[in-house]
């Protein structure tokens, strides 16, 4: 009796399990079929719309006429719009963007940015970057603070694609306020920007209310980019109260290599701080400005060891023309200058005659008190 | 005088568009989607101008130019390189290999056409490639 009852239960359980499995399989299968059908439909749509899209881009088809065709084939038009926008620029891109706005793709992406589904929000963030619409900055700023990490990172990347002063400013501001995105990642994205907005960049560089780390990052960045359009701003920064800002600005001036900086750097060679003088010497050397060799050689008698050393190292690095200034006949009659010249030449595997080495304690370099270094 | 153009790019959508745009400007255009096919096409029917992407399957843009330099001692046609790989090193390498011009992607179709015309004017002025 008990056995018969158990067998009945077992049969019921098996039937229910098999039914559920079959139902699940059916759902998965129908989903896949639907996907394949959608893909097939999209491909057919693309094939149908492509010649018209090309005609529109090449000016053979009136925008109005094409818009009507695109409205009847929205998925294909959407797909092609995104593809073309990613590979084109200039007048053609502008033309396609107008179309995207006209059909409502941009507003659709803005709407999707507040969707419940994170995947939709991520796609919206990606699309807004591709469209490069100025109004997208605010939406993307919100998405950078999204609860989903994929959305945050896509929004950040998209912000770097927007060619607007607003987007660039917003991206820099992200460095200043805590977000869930790693600051190093934000820096990486900013570093990759091809065409930074100079007005915003100059403004941010001079903004003393910004945290020091952000300002230092921007100063280094303009040097890395070789951004000569901020040269005069860097000149202004050399008057800053913060020594680190002054030194990094000088370094970036050297990396940028704008000749307009040479007189400014020469003017700083007598700066009261040894750190600045040493950096000025290194920056001048990057210009390979031979007329400045005498000025650098004069620094061999500087009152600070690191300035003398920077001068000697720079002269060696400049090759035979610079090394000439470290030879006994050219060196000033100063034991400290001779000592540093010998030391640097020795380190580089070059030599100076032993007779020219300083003998015993001599006068203070440059006849001045040695600076604490 | 007509100048034959060969465009090499893996992206068929962009390839079609560039072909149509250049044909609209009066250039007879051939296309290839990978480096090896492009090499065969160049060897078989020497074009006057080659517009090539650097990132190509089987034989990339740099390899294509190196092969042609090896075979002919120099590039046998004017080369305009178009690429998303457009860092200073890539540009320098392309120019060192004998490329006439470098147009970074995303590209402007109008700019590409203008540069193609410039390359052809250069052929006309300089005679042989």
Interface residues (C-beta under 8 A of the other chain):
Chain A: X50 X54 X57 X58 X80 X83 X84 X86 X87 X88 X89 X90 X91 X92 X93
Chain B: X11 X13 X14 X16 X17 X20 X21 X24 X105 X106 X107 X108 X109 X110 X111
